[in-house]
Amino acid sequence: PNSREDEFRPFQRRLPEFKFWYSYVKAFLTAGLMTCFSMFDIPVFWPILLLYFITLFVLTMKRQIKHMIKYRYVPFSFGKARYKGKEEMPGAGRDK
């Protein structure tokens, strides 16, 4: 807050939840309605569709991917970390 009259708002959403759900329902109903008409049944060449989805993924995840690269975050593991035990000193072993 800049002055005493301002309300403290620690987090402001870029997209309010109601607008998100409203857009989601609108898109879902439009897609459902379009499946009822054959004029919207167009053939799609699968490599173009794959390229489209990869492009959408990169564009929507760009900020998160940049953040992951900046902080060297790897989202997968290479297995359990293994550590060497103490190495024995020469001559400091069991006596026979």
N, C-alpha and C positions, 0 to 999 in steps of 0.2 A: 504494500500500500504506500502511496505517495503522501497521503495526509491522514489525519485522524478520522476523517469521514469515510475513507475508502474501506471497503470490505476486503479482508484477506482471502485471496483465492489461490491456493497452492498449485492447482492443476486445472488448466482449461483444455478441454478436448478440442481437437481440430474438427471432428465430426460428431455432433451430438448423437446419442444413442437412438433417439426417436427418428431422426433423419436417416440413420443407417437402416433401421428396420423398415421404415417406409419405402426406401429405395429397394431394399431386398424383396419385399412383398410385391412391389410394382414390377420388378424384373421377373420374378417367379411367375406371376400371373400372365405377363406378356408372353413369356416363353411357353407357358402352358397353352395359351390361346393360339399361338402360332403353330403348335404341333397339330392342330385340328385342320389346317388348310394345306393342301398339297402344293400350292404355289410357293410356300416357304421351304419345301423339301428340295434342297439344292445339293448336288453332288460336291463332295469336298475331297481334294487330293490330300492324302494323309501327311506327306512331308510338310506341306504348307501349314496344316493344322498343328503339327508338332512344333514348327518354328514359331507359330503364333503364340502357343502356350509358353514356350521358353522365353519369348520376348516379354510376355505379360508378367511372368514370374520375376524376371530380372528387373523390370521397371518398378514392380511393386515392392521388391525386396532390396532395392538399391541402397537405401539408407542403412538397413540392418547389415547388409553385406559389407558396406564401407566400415561400419563400426566394428564388425568382427575382424576385418583385415587390420584395422588400426590397432586393436588390442591383441592381435595374434591369437584369436580364439579358434580352436579347432573343435567342431561339433561332434567329433567321434573319437573313440579311444583305440589305442593300439594294444590293448590288453593290460594286464596287471603290471605295475611297475616292480622291477626286481632290483634288489640292492645286494651288494656284496657284503658278506659278514666280515668280521675282523680277520685280518691275515695273521697267521701265527708267526712269531719271531723265530728265526733259526736257533735251534738249541734250547728253546723254551717249550718243549713238548713233554709228553709223558716219558718217564724213564722206564726202561724195561729191565 
